[in-house]
Amino acid sequence: MHKGHPIKKKRWRNLDLYLLLIPAIIQVLIFRYWPIAGIQIAFKNFSAKKGIWGSSWVGLKHFMMFFQSYNFWEVLGNTLTLSLAMLLFSFPIPFLFALFLNRLMNARFKKVLQTVSYAPYFISTVVLVGMLYSFFSMDSGLINLIIGKMGGESVNFMGKASCFVPLYVGSAIWQTMGYNAVIYIAALTNVSPEIYEAARIDGATKLQSILHIDIPALLPTMLILLIMQLGQIMNIGYEKVYLMQNALNLSSSEIISTYVYKLGLQQARYDFSTAVNLFNTVINFILLIIVNRVSKKASGSSLW
């Protein structure tokens, strides 16, 4: 009796699983890949009446308008300043916090501290900015009340351009430190307790154990996260920045994402805002490729 090919039998055997994947594949195609066709708006004089396909082509006109605009360098500089500040201060804090938690001997205190640090992540952006205004308000903010009690003069923290980046980065560290440390803590759980015991028997101090056991164990994970963050270095969400933004700190708070939001939604310049956002995406893509290649050659760790 003729028997079918075993590989084909296995394929038909898992047919029900493939059928379950169809809705997910359709969802990805419709909401992830089909909208990519809208990128052509950046190269067209978009008209809602004519639609995306019927609008006339204008080439690189919108890109040149952006590059020649009076605030191009200011917007680009603010974006890079905020991104680099986030990378410099926000990125290493979860790494150090995970090392600290890993060395705590009191298990109960460790759980409480981890929960307390993790909870702020679930605070909405609107509530977080509201808390910033409550703490740093010039008239009734807690910080200014303390300054007043000490004999100092009130400072308009939310209206000072020089205070925007420290407030943004500081609040981001407080909100995301515990959540971002979770992946490092998970990586540390894979380190065998026998390695720590052997190091202790050999007379290694806690600092030596951290330098020669913990950090090497976390380094591959840290490099992957660093590559991903560098690949999005210019991709800062507009919500928090826009809520913290006012006329007094605009010189430091106007970044590419808020610029695109104002042009695209408030002024309905969809073609120009798409061009600006596409420029931002291309820069991120180029940085991702460069950083990934450098990391692969230097350490062997990379995304691909």
Salt bridges, closest charged atoms under 4 A:
GLU197 OE2 - ARG200 NH2 2.49
ASP214 OD2 - ARG103 NH2 3.20
GLU254 OE2 - LYS262 NZ 3.22
ASP271 OD2 - HIS62 NE2 3.58
